[in-house]
Amino acid sequence: MLTNLHETCTIRPCLRRSSLLICTHRGFDGMPHHDRTNDMASTFSRTYSTLALVAAMAAAPMVATAATDGPSDHDSPRHHQKMHRGHGMQDSWGGPMLRGLNLTQAQQDQVFKIRHDQAQAFYDQHKALRAARKSLHELTTADSFDQAKAQEAAQAMGQADAQLALLRAQTQAQIRAVLTPEQRQQLADRQTAHRSAGEQRAN
């Protein structure tokens, strides 16, 4: 009977909040045959390094795609048309306001055409307005203020705002012309209620 053979087990810290149970076997002379701590730690280290490399390689194409993509779809006329149809923005004039007016199919087609025809003009003016605002902001934060360029940017902003106001008025007039007198009255009542609600929220 091997009475001198005994086994001692110790708990040693391992990677990421886990514990590694290491059993050290001792022979007749009381010396450990082999301590596997270093070998297993090395194996874990190589495994995590490999996984990190694979993850980085998988993410690289997505990062490259994001970096090389062109302008966002939010800056396109097509996106502007989607806003007109889906959200009833002030530029499109209508949307939820026209719901419940029982528009005929012919009226719906006419309203859609009006918005579609105006979409590019709205997009161009919004683009000009954003560019002017950006230019004015950059001039404001520059080390030296250029009065002439700032005035030019401010004038560009004013011109774009004026063009947008004109486009809105044209769009509203064209859409109202499609409605019947009863529908116009219903729309006017809704607009009045909407303005009153906005004023109450502001107060």
C-alpha positions in Angstrom: 0.0 0.0 0.0 1.3 3.4 -1.0 1.0 5.2 2.3 3.4 8.0 1.3 1.4 9.0 -1.7 -0.9 11.9 -0.9 -2.6 14.7 -2.8 -2.9 18.3 -1.8 -5.3 20.7 -3.6 -5.0 24.5 -3.6 -7.3 27.2 -5.1 -5.4 29.8 -7.2 -6.8 32.9 -8.8 -7.5 32.5 -12.6 -8.7 34.8 -15.3 -11.7 37.1 -14.9 -13.3 36.4 -11.5 -13.0 32.6 -11.9 -10.9 30.2 -9.8 -8.7 27.5 -11.1 -8.5 24.3 -9.0 -4.9 23.0 -9.2 -4.1 19.6 -7.7 -0.5 18.9 -7.0 0.4 15.2 -6.8 3.3 14.3 -4.6 5.3 11.0 -4.9 7.2 9.0 -2.4 9.8 11.7 -2.0 7.2 14.4 -1.2 8.1 16.4 -4.3 5.4 17.6 -6.8 5.5 15.8 -10.1 4.2 18.8 -12.1 2.5 22.1 -11.4 0.1 22.9 -14.2 -0.6 26.5 -13.2 1.8 28.2 -15.6 0.8 25.9 -18.5 -2.9 26.5 -18.1 -2.5 30.2 -17.6 -0.5 30.4 -20.8 -3.1 28.4 -22.6 -5.9 30.8 -21.5 -3.8 33.8 -22.4 -3.2 32.4 -26.0 -7.0 31.6 -26.3 -8.1 35.1 -25.3 -5.5 36.7 -27.6 -6.8 34.6 -30.5 -10.4 35.5 -29.8 -9.6 39.2 -29.6 -7.8 39.0 -32.9 -10.8 37.2 -34.6 -13.2 39.9 -33.2 -11.0 42.7 -34.4 -10.8 41.1 -37.9 -14.6 40.7 -38.0 -15.2 44.3 -37.0 -12.7 45.8 -39.4 -15.0 45.6 -42.5 -17.9 47.3 -40.7 -15.6 50.1 -39.5 -14.2 50.5 -43.0 -17.7 50.6 -44.5 -18.9 53.3 -42.0 -15.8 55.4 -42.8 -16.1 55.2 -46.5 -19.9 55.7 -46.8 -21.1 58.8 -48.6 -23.5 61.4 -47.2 -26.2 60.1 -45.0 -29.6 59.4 -46.5 -31.0 62.1 -44.2 -29.4 64.7 -46.5 -31.1 63.4 -49.6 -34.2 64.7 -51.4 -35.6 61.2 -51.1 -35.4 61.3 -47.3 -37.1 64.8 -47.4 -40.0 63.2 -49.4 -40.3 60.5 -46.8 -40.6 63.2 -44.1 -43.3 64.9 -46.0 -45.3 61.7 -46.4 -44.8 60.2 -42.9 -44.5 63.0 -40.4 -46.5 66.0 -41.6 -43.5 68.4 -41.3 -44.2 72.1 -41.6 -42.6 72.2 -45.0 -44.9 69.6 -46.4 -47.9 71.2 -44.8 -50.5 68.5 -44.3 -49.8 65.0 -43.0 -51.8 64.5 -39.8 -53.7 67.7 -40.4 -55.3 66.2 -43.6 -56.2 63.0 -42.0 -59.9 62.6 -41.3 -60.9 65.0 -44.1 -62.0 62.1 -46.2 -59.9 63.0 -49.2 -60.8 61.2 -52.4 -58.2 59.1 -54.2 -57.9 61.9 -56.8 -57.3 64.4 -54.0 -54.7 62.2 -52.4 -52.9 61.8 -55.7 -52.8 65.6 -56.2 -51.5 66.3 -52.7 -48.8 63.7 -53.2 -47.8 65.3 -56.5 -47.6 68.8 -55.0 -45.3 67.5 -52.2 -43.2 65.5 -54.6 -42.7 68.4 -56.9 -41.6 70.7 -54.0 -39.3 68.2 -52.3 -36.2 69.1 -54.3 -36.7 72.8 -53.7 -37.1 72.3 -50.0 -34.1 70.1 -49.9 -31.9 72.7 -51.7 -32.9 75.5 -49.3 -32.4 73.4 -46.2 -29.0 72.4 -47.5 -28.1 76.1 -48.1 -29.4 77.0 -44.6 -27.3 74.3 -42.9 -24.2 75.4 -44.8 -24.7 79.0 -43.9 -25.2 78.2 -40.2 -22.1 76.0 -40.2 -20.0 78.8 -41.8 -21.3 81.4 -39.3 -20.5 79.1 -36.4 -17.0 78.5 -37.6 -16.4 82.2 -38.0 -17.7 82.8 -34.5 -15.3 80.3 -33.0 -12.3 81.3 -35.1 -9.3 83.0 -33.5 -10.0 86.2 -35.5 -13.5 87.3 -36.4 -14.1 88.1 -40.1 -16.9 90.6 -40.2 -17.4 90.5 -44.0 -17.6 86.7 -44.2 -19.9 86.6 -41.1 -22.2 89.1 -42.8 -22.2 87.1 -45.9 -23.1 83.9 -44.0 -25.9 85.7 -42.1 -27.3 87.0 -45.4 -27.2 83.5 -46.8 -29.1 82.2 -43.8 -31.7 84.9 -44.2 -32.2 84.2 -47.9 -32.6 80.5 -47.3 -35.1 81.1 -44.6 -37.1 83.5 -46.8 -37.1 81.0 -49.6 -38.4 78.3 -47.3 -41.2 80.5 -46.1 -42.1 81.2 -49.7 -42.1 77.5 -50.5 -44.3 76.7 -47.5 -46.8 79.4 -48.6 -46.9 78.1 -52.1 -47.4 74.5 -51.0 -50.2 75.4 -48.6 -52.0 77.4 -51.3 -51.7 74.5 -53.8 -53.0 71.9 -51.3 -55.8 74.1 -50.1 -56.9 74.5 -53.8 -57.4 70.7 -53.9 -59.8 70.7 -51.0 -63.5 71.3 -51.0 -65.0 74.3 -49.0 -66.1 71.9 -46.2 -62.6 70.4 -46.0 -61.0 73.8 -45.9 -63.2 74.8 -43.0 -62.3 71.5 -41.1 -58.7 72.1 -41.8 -58.9 75.7 -40.5 -60.6 74.6 -37.3 -57.8 72.0 -36.8 -55.1 74.6 -37.3 -56.7 77.0 -34.8 -56.9 74.2 -32.2 -53.3 73.2 -32.9 -52.0 76.8 -32.5 -54.0 77.2 -29.2 -52.5 73.9 -27.9 -49.0 75.1 -28.8 -49.5 78.4 -27.0 -50.8 76.7 -23.9 -47.7 74.4 -23.8 -45.4 77.4 -24.3 -47.0 79.2 -21.3 
